[in-house]
Amino acid sequence: MSTIPFDTTPVFIGGRWHAGDSGQTLPLMNPSDGSVLAHIARGNAADIDAAVRAAQSALDGAWGALSATERGRLLMKMSALVLEQADELARLEALDVGKPLKQGRADAVALARYLEFYGGAADKVMGETIPFANGYTALTLREPHGVTGHIVPWNYPMQIIGRSVGAALAMGNACVLKPAEEACLTALAFARIGHAAGLPAGALNVVPGLGEEAGAALSSHPGVRHISFTGSVPVGALIQAAAAKNAVPVTLELGGKSPQIVFADADLDAALPFLVNAGIQNAGQTCSAASRILIERAIYDSVVQRMAERYRALRVGPAMDDPDVGPVISARQRELVQGYLSLVRDGALPIAAQAALPASLPAGGYYVPPTLVAQVPQGHRIEQEEIFGPVQAVIPFEGEAEALAIANGTAFGLVAGVWTRDGGRQMRMARKLQCGQVFVNNYGAGGGIELPFGGVKHSGHGREKGFEALYGFSTLKTIALKHD
């Protein structure tokens, strides 16, 4: 792999690298020590317009002429290249995002799996024939939207590119990708991989830059026919409003306040690693993070004690040291998380455990101590709001009805976990939880690339992953053919 140099990185439009229209750059910071990793192009509306035009040219030309089978083979080639370059991609993601190196490696493998899955599925999205009036044959076709826009966040660039861009390319769309300005090295590396695999020029375009400039231009561009966005609720609302002016559909994944619900009959030895790891993975900067742990009162104290032991053993450090928990993405994010910890102290909520920050941590890094907060009352801000940091709220409950009231009692509805051996309770809870995914006696299902993913309420709408993503990145055409 030709490593992206840690100097100035350009935009990728129409199969070529460009300096960018403005000639301006933005610093890309290393969260582990606060140093500058690179300078990225400050893409603007002119760059986005050029990328959309290049994407449309690809649709009108070589990319649009490919069969579904040929598109799938290209995605398979990209998957193989990702696996070949997984170590370098993991290093870039760890440096860029601040996540432990092992998580960067897992993300690279997940990206390869997304491309493999969608490569294999590209020629398996079928239409239907419909029983209709005599003398007619009625059928449906799945067709690409056209040019699709993809605005991805900084926490899991590779994984979200895989589930979004991978599905869109499989369906024959041409993509314009706007990575987050905080972390975009692997997005640029992905452009190189697509080019090396033989994607026709313009099928994939990558324009880094600020959200209010490049992102706003992409979401409002009249040549874009579908937008996929993962990020915050306020920005998602702005993107949806901008797209609505062009009558463009939007897939929104806007985060969550996801609970894991632990009943007294649960297998606690199996549950405990999930209870902690799903809250502190990527320093808690995960949309589906299990930031609320609901524990039946009969076992509350013992489970909190066992979770606290795990917290006190967590290793915090720079990404390249491969710790349990790395830094958060930026100084701003650190301040936000510290603000929530101040609420905990001001409210005299008991801190069950807090991982130590070693004195040897780089002074410029963006570190916050992983914190387990006990006896959190329903309605408290740390129980209601997405913190996006390594902070978990632990809440006692009595019985199914109270557990459901607490679990469903936020504005979000993305993921939930249920731990119980009772088969009837498993299904009752799964049916009544207001969210897009429910995991029973597990949490996350190892990434679940095949499993549709998305939320309800303020967690957004539309689905990514699995075949549902392919349906979302296509439009249905009905044909009624009269032949008698």
RODO-2510 file (C-alpha; in nm, 4 decimals, decimal comma):
residues 484
     n   res          X          Y          Z
     1     m     0,0000     0,0000     0,0000
     2     s     0,1228     0,3472    -0,0819
     3     t     0,0923     0,5040     0,2612
     4     i    -0,0720     0,8438     0,2668
     5     p     0,2116     1,0759     0,3682
     6     f     0,1755     1,2747     0,6846
     7     d     0,1829     1,6065     0,5041
     8     t    -0,0916     1,7445     0,2803
     9     t    -0,3581     1,5026     0,1554
    10     p    -0,5696     1,6044    -0,1433
    11     v    -0,9211     1,5301    -0,2672
    12     f    -0,9985     1,2342    -0,4954
    13     i    -1,2324     1,3207    -0,7823
    14     g    -1,2894     1,1428    -1,1106
    15     g    -1,0145     0,8889    -1,0497
    16     r    -0,7486     1,1559    -0,9887
    17     w    -0,5981     1,3354    -0,6911
    18     h    -0,6431     1,7139    -0,6766
    19     a    -0,5216     1,9817    -0,4396
    20     g    -0,8732     2,1119    -0,3844
    21     d    -1,0401     2,4275    -0,5099
    22     s    -0,9607     2,6504    -0,2112
    23     g    -0,5952     2,5525    -0,1784
    24     q    -0,6528     2,5629     0,1985
    25     t    -0,5856     2,2809     0,4417
    26     l    -0,7000     2,1677     0,7851
    27     p    -0,4780     2,0117     1,0534
    28     l    -0,5487     1,6495     1,1401
    29     m    -0,4686     1,5890     1,5073
    30     n    -0,3356     1,2770     1,6784
    31     p    -0,5663     1,2267     1,9808
    32     s    -0,3031     1,0244     2,1657
    33     d    -0,0595     1,3138     2,2044
    34     g    -0,2157     1,6241     2,0470
    35     s     0,0382     1,6442     1,7637
    36     v    -0,0479     1,7177     1,4002
    37     l    -0,0635     1,3988     1,1931
    38     a    -0,1309     1,5579     0,8568
    39     h    -0,2931     1,8470     0,6780
    40     i    -0,6045     1,7575     0,4810
    41     a    -0,7585     1,9507     0,1972
    42     r    -1,0345     2,1886     0,3004
    43     g    -1,2865     2,0754     0,0414
    44     n    -1,5590     2,3212    -0,0493
    45     a    -1,8755     2,3484    -0,2589
    46     a    -1,6772     2,3635    -0,5831
    47     d    -1,5010     2,0367    -0,4985
    48     i    -1,8332     1,8730    -0,4125
    49     d    -1,9836     1,9932    -0,7382
    50     a    -1,6886     1,8512    -0,9322
    51     a    -1,7236     1,5209    -0,7464
    52     v    -2,0972     1,4972    -0,8178
    53     r    -2,0350     1,5699    -1,1851
    54     a    -1,7629     1,3047    -1,1969
    55     a    -1,9979     1,0556    -1,0333
    56     q    -2,2710     1,1303    -1,2865
    57     s    -2,0224     1,0884    -1,5711
    58     a    -1,9295     0,7474    -1,4307
    59     l    -2,2948     0,6483    -1,4243
    60     d    -2,3367     0,7633    -1,7827
    61     g    -2,0198     0,5810    -1,8854
    62     a    -1,8034     0,2902    -1,7732
    63     w    -1,9465     0,2399    -1,4258
    64     g    -2,3084     0,2453    -1,5375
    65     a    -2,2304    -0,0028    -1,8154
    66     l    -2,1106    -0,2751    -1,5762
    67     s    -2,3353    -0,5662    -1,4885
    68     a    -2,4174    -0,6476    -1,1269
    69     t    -2,1797    -0,9438    -1,1452
    70     e    -1,8959    -0,7219    -1,2641
    71     r    -1,9617    -0,4713    -0,9854
    72     g    -1,9532    -0,7539    -0,7348
    73     r    -1,6172    -0,8765    -0,8621
    74     l    -1,4686    -0,5297    -0,8189
    75     l    -1,5901    -0,5158    -0,4607
    76     m    -1,4371    -0,8583    -0,4013
    77     k    -1,1041    -0,7266    -0,5327
    78     m    -1,1304    -0,4323    -0,2970
    79     s    -1,2005    -0,6703    -0,0080
    80     a    -0,8869    -0,8702    -0,0864
    81     l    -0,6773    -0,5527    -0,1025
    82     v    -0,8126    -0,4353     0,2322
    83     l    -0,7090    -0,7635     0,3921
    84     e    -0,3632    -0,7407     0,2342
    85     q    -0,3228    -0,3909     0,3760
    86     a    -0,5058    -0,4474     0,7048
    87     d    -0,2030    -0,3766     0,9249
    88     e    -0,1378    -0,0412     0,7623
    89     l    -0,5068     0,0510     0,7656
    90     a    -0,5246    -0,0428     1,1339
    91     r    -0,2253     0,1815     1,2057
    92     l    -0,3825     0,4748     1,0227
    93     e    -0,7147     0,4298     1,2026
    94     a    -0,5464     0,4006     1,5427
    95     l    -0,3360     0,7115     1,4878
    96     d    -0,6260     0,9079     1,3394
    97     v    -0,9039     0,8164     1,5836
    98     g    -0,7019     0,7262     1,8940
    99     k    -0,8528     0,3799     1,9234
   100     p    -0,6420     0,0825     2,0370
   101     l    -0,4491    -0,0838     1,7586
   102     k    -0,6436    -0,4103     1,7999
   103     q    -0,9687    -0,2210     1,7379
   104     g    -0,8204    -0,0644     1,4256
   105     r    -0,7320    -0,4110     1,3036
   106     a    -1,0855    -0,5366     1,3766
   107     d    -1,2260    -0,2415     1,1821
   108     a    -1,0076    -0,3196     0,8809
   109     v    -1,1237    -0,6813     0,8846
   110     a    -1,4845    -0,5610     0,9135
   111     l    -1,4375    -0,3312     0,6135
   112     a    -1,3110    -0,6264     0,4114
   113     r    -1,6101    -0,8342     0,5217
   114     y    -1,8564    -0,5607     0,4204
   115     l    -1,7020    -0,5462     0,0743
   116     e    -1,7038    -0,9255     0,0516
   117     f    -2,0678    -0,9468     0,1616
   118     y    -2,1888    -0,6765    -0,0760
   119     g    -1,9691    -0,8050    -0,3557
   120     g    -2,1366    -1,1420    -0,3239
   121     a    -2,4827    -0,9881    -0,2948
   122     a    -2,4574    -0,7470    -0,5883
   123     d    -2,6141    -0,9860    -0,8417
   124     k    -2,8641    -1,1378    -0,5991
   125     v    -3,1044    -0,8479    -0,5474
   126     m    -3,4120    -0,9636    -0,7322
   127     g    -3,7282    -0,8043    -0,8586
   128     e    -4,0674    -0,9755    -0,8614
   129     t    -4,3455    -1,0675    -1,0966
   130     i    -4,6895    -0,9616    -0,9765
   131     p    -5,0166    -1,1440    -1,0487
   132     f    -5,2238    -0,8889    -1,2402
   133     a    -5,4961    -0,8605    -1,5021
   134     n    -5,5198    -1,0975    -1,7943
   135     g    -5,3146    -0,9803    -2,0880
   136     y    -5,0477    -0,8172    -1,8732
   137     t    -4,7164    -0,9186    -1,7261
   138     a    -4,6281    -0,6999    -1,4284
   139     l    -4,2831    -0,6952    -1,2724
   140     t    -4,0545    -0,4876    -1,0547
   141     l    -3,6884    -0,3917    -1,0928
   142     r    -3,4382    -0,2658    -0,8381
   143     e    -3,2341     0,0202    -0,9815
   144     p    -2,9683     0,2515    -0,8337
   145     h    -3,0662     0,5965    -0,7142
   146     g    -2,7793     0,7517    -0,9114
   147     v    -2,5274     0,9713    -0,7314
   148     t    -2,5299     0,9023    -0,3573
   149     g    -2,3737     1,1161    -0,0859
   150     h    -2,2093     0,9604     0,2185
   151     i    -2,1223     1,1697     0,5234
   152     v    -1,9404     0,9501     0,7741
   153     p    -1,8289     1,0286     1,1302
   154     w    -1,4882     1,0050     1,2928
   155     n    -1,5456     0,7185     1,5347
   156     y    -1,5541     0,4196     1,2936
   157     p    -1,4576     0,5480     0,9482
   158     m    -1,3709     0,2113     0,7940
   159     q    -1,6731     0,0264     0,9250
   160     i    -1,9219     0,2952     0,8270
   161     i    -1,7656     0,3378     0,4832
   162     g    -1,7989    -0,0375     0,4371
   163     r    -2,1647    -0,0581     0,5323
   164     s    -2,2630     0,2583     0,3447
   165     v    -2,0405     0,2991     0,0385
   166     g    -2,0047    -0,0776    -0,0049
   167     a    -2,3805    -0,1262    -0,0289
   168     a    -2,4270     0,1759    -0,2558
   169     l    -2,1593     0,0602    -0,5009
   170     a    -2,3022    -0,2923    -0,5056
   171     m    -2,6350    -0,1516    -0,6243
   172     g    -2,4657     0,0501    -0,8997
   173     n    -2,4717     0,3970    -0,7469
   174     a    -2,1764     0,6329    -0,7897
   175     c    -2,0579     0,7715    -0,4568
   176     v    -1,9330     1,0998    -0,3163
   177     l    -1,7832     1,0426     0,0294
   178     k    -1,7297     1,3253     0,2778
   179     p    -1,5286     1,1917     0,5740
   180     a    -1,5165     1,3691     0,9081
   181     e    -1,2544     1,6411     0,9298
   182     e    -1,1299     1,4891     1,2584
   183     a    -1,0395     1,1502     1,1041
   184     c    -1,0181     1,0811     0,7335
   185     l    -0,6914     0,8986     0,6585
   186     t    -0,8558     0,5610     0,6043
   187     a    -1,1230     0,7196     0,3837
   188     l    -0,8462     0,8504     0,1586
   189     a    -0,6754     0,5120     0,1723
   190     f    -1,0065     0,3557     0,0671
   191     a    -1,0027     0,5738    -0,2442
   192     r    -0,6580     0,4390    -0,3299
   193     i    -0,7806     0,0834    -0,2814
   194     g    -1,0808     0,1382    -0,5070
   195     h    -0,8591     0,2836    -0,7760
   196     a    -0,6119    -0,0057    -0,7476
   197     a    -0,8966    -0,2574    -0,7736
   198     g    -1,0130    -0,1038    -1,0999
   199     l    -1,3171     0,1023    -1,0072
   200     p    -1,3984     0,3199    -1,3092
   201     a    -1,3110     0,6853    -1,2663
   202     g    -1,5837     0,8714    -1,0815
   203     a    -1,7515     0,5681    -0,9259
   204     l    -1,5976     0,6697    -0,5921
   205     n    -1,4995     1,0251    -0,5024
   206     v    -1,3651     1,1438    -0,1651
   207     v    -1,3758     1,5079    -0,0556
   208     p    -1,2535     1,5878     0,2984
   209     g    -1,3428     1,9166     0,4582
   210     l    -1,5587     2,0859     0,7186
   211     g    -1,9160     1,9731     0,7709
   212     e    -2,0560     2,3227     0,7358
   213     e    -1,8777     2,3637     0,4015
   214     a    -1,8257     2,0360     0,2147
   215     g    -2,0910     1,8448     0,4094
   216     a    -2,3531     2,1140     0,3643
   217     a    -2,2768     2,1376    -0,0069
   218     l    -2,3140     1,7615    -0,0491
   219     s    -2,6432     1,7340     0,1389
   220     s    -2,8005     2,0170    -0,0621
   221     h    -2,6580     1,9388    -0,4074
   222     p    -2,9364     1,8922    -0,6649
   223     g    -2,7389     1,6209    -0,8438
   224     v    -2,7341     1,3904    -0,5397
   225     r    -3,0222     1,1421    -0,5261
   226     h    -2,9693     0,9823    -0,1840
   227     i    -2,7858     1,0841     0,1339
   228     s    -2,6493     0,8562     0,4054
   229     f    -2,5460     1,0252     0,7290
   230     t    -2,4194     0,8941     1,0613
   231     g    -2,3689     1,1484     1,3371
   232     s    -2,5471     1,3747     1,5827
   233     v    -2,9185     1,4500     1,6009
   234     p    -2,8848     1,8273     1,5331
   235     v    -2,6646     1,7773     1,2266
   236     g    -2,8900     1,4974     1,1020
   237     a    -3,1860     1,7333     1,1181
   238     l    -2,9968     1,9938     0,9135
   239     i    -2,8995     1,7356     0,6513
   240     q    -3,2533     1,6046     0,6246
   241     a    -3,3890     1,9561     0,5836
   242     a    -3,1351     2,0352     0,3108
   243     a    -3,2059     1,7109     0,1244
   244     a    -3,5811     1,7637     0,1522
   245     k    -3,5549     2,0717    -0,0702
   246     n    -3,4472     1,8383    -0,3505
   247     a    -3,6964     1,5625    -0,2502
   248     v    -3,4008     1,3333    -0,1752
   249     p    -3,4338     1,0356     0,0633
   250     v    -3,1996     1,0247     0,3618
   251     t    -3,0754     0,7385     0,5772
   252     l    -2,9987     0,8703     0,9250
   253     e    -2,8174     0,6884     1,2057
   254     l    -2,8010     0,9347     1,4913
   255     g    -2,6698     0,7543     1,7945
   256     g    -2,8303     0,6174     2,1059
   257     k    -2,8465     0,5654     2,4781
   258     s    -2,8533     0,1895     2,4630
   259     p    -2,9351    -0,0284     2,7666
   260     q    -2,8233    -0,3732     2,8675
   261     i    -3,0842    -0,5270     3,0983
   262     v    -2,9614    -0,7887     3,3431
   263     f    -3,2145    -1,0094     3,5196
   264     a    -3,1385    -1,2099     3,8324
   265     d    -3,1395    -1,5395     3,6414
   266     a    -2,8762    -1,4239     3,3908
   267     d    -2,5498    -1,6060     3,3291
   268     l    -2,3352    -1,3362     3,4877
   269     d    -2,0032    -1,4920     3,3907
   270     a    -2,1106    -1,4665     3,0266
   271     a    -2,2632    -1,1209     3,0663
   272     l    -1,9898    -0,9327     3,2540
   273     p    -1,7382    -0,8899     2,9694
   274     f    -2,0169    -0,7535     2,7470
   275     l    -2,1503    -0,5226     3,0166
   276     v    -1,8168    -0,3435     3,0447
   277     n    -1,6625    -0,3789     2,6996
   278     a    -1,9701    -0,2506     2,5160
   279     g    -1,9477     0,0695     2,7187
   280     i    -1,5779     0,1464     2,6958
   281     q    -1,4959     0,0221     2,3437
   282     n    -1,3401     0,3034     2,1399
   283     a    -1,3415     0,5127     2,4592
   284     g    -1,7216     0,4940     2,4620
   285     q    -1,7390     0,6734     2,1278
   286     t    -1,9743     0,4229     1,9708
   287     c    -2,3303     0,4975     1,8625
   288     s    -2,4473     0,1615     1,9960
   289     a    -2,2420     0,1806     2,3168
   290     a    -2,4117     0,0186     2,6150
   291     s    -2,4009     0,3380     2,8171
   292     r    -2,6828     0,2278     3,0515
   293     i    -2,6688    -0,0933     3,2532
   294     l    -3,0027    -0,1893     3,4113
   295     i    -2,9655    -0,4532     3,6843
   296     e    -3,2409    -0,6320     3,8745
   297     r    -3,2251    -0,5172     4,2343
   298     a    -3,1727    -0,8655     4,3803
   299     i    -2,8286    -0,8879     4,2157
   300     y    -2,7529    -0,5172     4,1785
   301     d    -2,4774    -0,4817     4,4379
   302     s    -2,2895    -0,7955     4,3343
   303     v    -2,2946    -0,7093     3,9625
   304     v    -2,1816    -0,3526     4,0254
   305     q    -1,8962    -0,4849     4,2379
   306     r    -1,7843    -0,7239     3,9629
   307     m    -1,8085    -0,4494     3,6988
   308     a    -1,6070    -0,2191     3,9241
   309     e    -1,3291    -0,4754     3,9476
   310     r    -1,3070    -0,4808     3,5688
   311     y    -1,3020    -0,1003     3,5522
   312     r    -1,0156    -0,0723     3,7979
   313     a    -0,8127    -0,3153     3,5842
   314     l    -0,8556    -0,1195     3,2588
   315     r    -0,5374     0,0083     3,0946
   316     v    -0,5607     0,3602     2,9505
   317     g    -0,2965     0,4747     2,7045
   318     p    -0,1936     0,5906     2,3572
   319     a    -0,3462     0,4064     2,0642
   320     m    -0,0202     0,2547     1,9449
   321     d     0,0400     0,0983     2,2882
   322     d    -0,2758    -0,1085     2,2238
   323     p    -0,4416    -0,0325     2,5598
   324     d    -0,7923    -0,1245     2,6722
   325     v    -0,9028     0,2380     2,6358
   326     g    -0,7428     0,5124     2,4295
   327     p    -0,8108     0,8866     2,4198
   328     v    -1,1272     1,0521     2,2983
   329     i    -1,1093     1,2148     1,9564
   330     s    -1,0434     1,5796     2,0458
   331     a    -0,9960     1,8385     2,3178
   332     r    -1,3561     1,9466     2,2599
   333     q    -1,4865     1,5938     2,3129
   334     r    -1,2771     1,5601     2,6273
   335     e    -1,4352     1,8777     2,7633
   336     l    -1,7839     1,7471     2,6866
   337     v    -1,7200     1,4215     2,8706
   338     q    -1,5595     1,6013     3,1633
   339     g    -1,8696     1,8184     3,1800
   340     y    -2,0836     1,5105     3,2368
   341     l    -1,8436     1,3875     3,5037
   342     s    -1,8843     1,7252     3,6739
   343     l    -2,2610     1,6635     3,6783
   344     v    -2,1932     1,3327     3,8533
   345     r    -1,9820     1,5035     4,1189
   346     d    -2,2210     1,7963     4,1591
   347     g    -2,5123     1,5583     4,2029
   348     a    -2,3210     1,3451     4,4530
   349     l    -2,3851     1,0328     4,2499
   350     p    -2,1694     0,7426     4,3702
   351     i    -1,8775     0,6530     4,1449
   352     a    -1,8499     0,2765     4,1706
   353     a    -1,5130     0,2693     3,9965
   354     q    -1,2839     0,4812     3,7843
   355     a    -0,9865     0,3586     3,5858
   356     a    -0,6595     0,5325     3,6618
   357     l    -0,4913     0,7677     3,4147
   358     p    -0,1182     0,6820     3,4258
   359     a     0,1231     0,9653     3,4936
   360     s     0,3144     0,8595     3,1827
   361     l     0,0340     0,9574     2,9426
   362     p     0,1392     1,2134     2,6800
   363     a     0,0572     1,5571     2,8119
   364     g    -0,1136     1,6675     2,4918
   365     g    -0,3439     1,3638     2,4615
   366     y    -0,7196     1,3772     2,5055
   367     y    -0,7716     1,1309     2,7919
   368     v    -1,0637     1,0929     3,0307
   369     p    -1,0908     0,8248     3,3007
   370     p    -1,3361     0,5412     3,2250
   371     t    -1,6029     0,5847     3,4918
   372     l    -1,8771     0,3602     3,6301
   373     v    -2,1558     0,5570     3,8004
   374     a    -2,3947     0,3732     4,0344
   375     q    -2,7498     0,4430     4,1547
   376     v    -2,8247     0,6782     3,8670
   377     p    -3,1852     0,8007     3,8915
   378     q    -3,4109     0,7821     3,5886
   379     g    -3,4227     1,1192     3,4150
   380     h    -3,0714     1,2293     3,5171
   381     r    -2,8784     1,3774     3,2256
   382     i    -2,6161     1,1025     3,2250
   383     e    -2,9040     0,8528     3,1978
   384     q    -3,0781     1,0434     2,9191
   385     e    -2,8105     1,2033     2,7001
   386     e    -2,5525     1,0480     2,4705
   387     i    -2,2177     1,1213     2,6353
   388     f    -1,9935     0,9646     2,3706
   389     g    -1,7241     0,8860     2,6214
   390     p    -1,6260     0,5984     2,8543
   391     v    -1,8961     0,6641     3,1137
   392     q    -2,1612     0,4071     3,2080
   393     a    -2,4693     0,4668     3,4221
   394     v    -2,5871     0,1717     3,6347
   395     i    -2,9559     0,1682     3,7304
   396     p    -3,1483    -0,0768     3,9532
   397     f    -3,4945    -0,2056     3,8616
   398     e    -3,7673    -0,4346     3,9917
   399     g    -3,9316    -0,6606     3,7354
   400     e    -3,9958    -0,6465     3,3624
   401     a    -4,2353    -0,3538     3,3626
   402     e    -3,9927    -0,1183     3,5346
   403     a    -3,7031    -0,2394     3,3223
   404     l    -3,9006    -0,1606     3,0069
   405     a    -4,0078     0,1799     3,1360
   406     i    -3,6462     0,2759     3,2054
   407     a    -3,5074     0,1230     2,8856
   408     n    -3,7675     0,2926     2,6645
   409     g    -3,7629     0,6161     2,8627
   410     t    -3,5178     0,8155     2,6489
   411     a    -3,5438     0,9974     2,3182
   412     f    -3,3219     0,7321     2,1569
   413     g    -3,3884     0,3799     2,0330
   414     l    -3,0925     0,2140     1,8661
   415     v    -2,9827    -0,1082     2,0423
   416     a    -3,0682    -0,3026     2,3566
   417     g    -2,9337    -0,6135     2,5275
   418     v    -3,1299    -0,8549     2,7452
   419     w    -2,9671    -1,1076     2,9785
   420     t    -3,1994    -1,3801     3,1088
   421     r    -3,2408    -1,7569     3,0852
   422     d    -3,6216    -1,7274     3,0759
   423     g    -3,7321    -1,7926     2,7172
   424     g    -4,0698    -1,6252     2,7548
   425     r    -3,9120    -1,3152     2,9077
   426     q    -3,6571    -1,3030     2,6262
   427     m    -3,9320    -1,2693     2,3656
   428     r    -4,1530    -1,0388     2,5728
   429     m    -3,8673    -0,7970     2,6259
   430     a    -3,7451    -0,8169     2,2664
   431     r    -4,0924    -0,7332     2,1363
   432     k    -4,1540    -0,4432     2,3739
   433     l    -3,8154    -0,2701     2,3586
   434     q    -3,8322     0,0390     2,1374
   435     c    -3,5170     0,0095     1,9298
   436     g    -3,3804    -0,1190     1,5996
   437     q    -3,1798    -0,4155     1,7333
   438     v    -3,2215    -0,6392     2,0372
   439     f    -2,9499    -0,8818     2,1452
   440     v    -3,0468    -1,1608     2,3834
   441     n    -2,7681    -1,3099     2,5967
   442     n    -2,5095    -1,1267     2,3865
   443     y    -2,4457    -0,7712     2,2743
   444     g    -2,3442    -0,6730     1,9236
   445     a    -2,3263    -1,0241     1,7732
   446     g    -1,9658    -0,9679     1,6701
   447     g    -2,0534    -0,6713     1,4490
   448     g    -2,3370    -0,8437     1,2662
   449     i    -2,2545    -0,7292     0,9140
   450     e    -2,5457    -0,9345     0,7826
   451     l    -2,7912    -0,7908     1,0399
   452     p    -2,9954    -0,4787     0,9493
   453     f    -2,8915    -0,1862     1,1673
   454     g    -3,0645     0,1408     1,2466
   455     g    -3,2865     0,3070     1,5008
   456     v    -3,6194     0,4579     1,5924
   457     k    -3,7082     0,7884     1,7539
   458     h    -3,4061     1,0204     1,7709
   459     s    -3,1745     0,7372     1,6698
   460     g    -3,2810     0,7943     1,3110
   461     h    -3,4496     0,6004     1,0345
   462     g    -3,3579     0,3721     0,7482
   463     r    -3,1400     0,0638     0,7768
   464     e    -2,7800    -0,0191     0,6967
   465     k    -2,6067    -0,3587     0,6936
   466     g    -2,7458    -0,6769     0,5413
   467     f    -2,9743    -0,6874     0,2399
   468     e    -3,1857    -0,4053     0,3804
   469     a    -2,9043    -0,1655     0,2956
   470     l    -2,9150    -0,2786    -0,0666
   471     y    -3,2876    -0,2093    -0,0788
   472     g    -3,2279     0,1324     0,0756
   473     f    -2,9650     0,2189    -0,1854
   474     s    -3,2004     0,1318    -0,4699
   475     t    -3,5319     0,2492    -0,6036
   476     l    -3,8143     0,0205    -0,7109
   477     k    -3,9529     0,0453    -1,0625
   478     t    -4,2793    -0,1241    -1,1627
   479     i    -4,3345    -0,2327    -1,5232
   480     a    -4,6790    -0,3348    -1,6559
   481     l    -4,6426    -0,4947    -1,9995
   482     k    -4,9639    -0,5409    -2,2056
   483     h    -4,9183    -0,8175    -2,4581
   484     d    -5,2733    -0,9407    -2,5458
***
